[in-house]
Amino acid sequence: MLAEDSTLLREGLIRLLAEEGHEVLAGVGDAVSLLREVEARTPDVVVTDIRMPPTHTDEGLRAAVEIRERWPGVGVLVLSQHVERNYAAQLLTPNAERVGYLLKDRVAQVDEFLDSLERIHAGGAAIDPEIVRQLVIRTTHTDPLSRLTPRERTVIEALAQGHTNAAIAQKLHISLSAVEKNLNTIFDKLDLSRTTGYSRRVLAVLRYLES
């Protein structure tokens, strides 16, 4: 299901997804219509712009947050023209499953866009590399993440983008066991205990985005 107020972009995305074998249940131009269609049709994944009518501020983001609260089985991919750090953190709280945040420019990279949709549909996350990169730049020396080595930073950066351990190993050209070792070290440095009852992967991503 698509929510985008630009008719040209909305119709383009619908055509692209249809050509790749996906069924688009509805394409709408505002957040109110999006929530109405989600309630009526319960799609697998929603793709929505952040800024939509009437104010073109955060209507799409607020609709995305509401969808995650009311229909947790529906994946949500938010598209943004610019990096909005606070929006990313708000969207990923309280968990980073079935959710994504991409810059609109990423849509033009079709394979990457479709891969992000598949990851969200499968229950994972997809965070734009540029958003992750800017979060790295903004990390301060007082942040817990400052204790991570450069290798551990690249691992948690890939984790924040929604990659599995196997995908991280392939992306960084290291072994699967090396990824697992780095993740365990990251969890220890971020004081993420095994006994909290929550996924340490999700908590690590949230700690990363909040830093």
Salt bridges, closest charged atoms under 4 A:
GLU4 OE1 - LYS104 NZ 3.28
ASP5 OD2 - HIS56 ND1 3.74
GLU37 OE1 - ARG41 NE 2.70
GLU39 OE2 - ARG70 NH2 3.52
ASP44 OD2 - HIS121 NE2 3.83
ASP49 OD2 - LYS104 NZ 3.02
ASP58 OD1 - ARG62 NE 3.05
GLU66 OE2 - ARG70 NH1 2.88
GLU84 OE2 - ARG51 NH2 2.68
GLU112 OE2 - ARG106 NE 3.75
ASP115 OD2 - ARG119 NE 3.19
GLU118 OE2 - HIS22 NE2 3.67
ASP128 OD1 - ARG106 NH2 2.64
GLU130 OE2 - ARG133 NH2 2.77
GLU152 OE1 - LYS189 NZ 2.89
ASP191 OD2 - ARG147 NH2 3.96
